[in-house]
Amino acid sequence: MEIVARVSTIVGATVTLNNTIIGNNSNNDDCFGTVTANSYNLDTDGSCDNATQKTLVQINLAALADNGGPTQTHALLVGSQAIDAGDNTVCNIAPVSNFDQRDYLRDASCDVGSYEYGALDTVAPDCPLSPSLPLFESLTSPSQPSPLQMLRA
């Protein structure tokens, strides 16, 4: 969902942007052609339909890097105006389904772009459990059988 480059269309085609950041374009023309964008998109020169125009300083992106996940992303830095500025409806439905590009869970107020600021990796670390560990037994009262005790019965 995040593009830090130029968006252009071929004749007769339309590109629709959703929760997208467009900017840092050497031609000073972020969007060219028929581009549909609402205020939940950010661009740096005002050329992307109804996208909200912000400076690169206001958008405050880190350099492209491995921030977790299968592809590199631009992390949102503290104070970025993309934080909590996304369209939650777009974030809640497929293909986004409340995850950012790294497959990290998005907050209730999603961010614009591919990176959710402050999101935590949803994949649990490898942690082998032994059936002999009293993991569940310590979570229940002594008068109630634990889930582990019920499994052993």
Buried (B, 14 or more C-beta within 10 A) or exposed (E): BBBBEBBBEEEEEEBEBBBBBBBBBEEEEBBBEBBBBBEBBBBBBEBBBBBBBBEEEBBBBEEEEEBBBEEEBBBBEEEBBBBBBBBBEBBEEEEBEBBBBBEBEBBEEBBBBBBBBEBEEEEEEEEEEEEEEEEBEEEEEEEEBBEBEEEEE
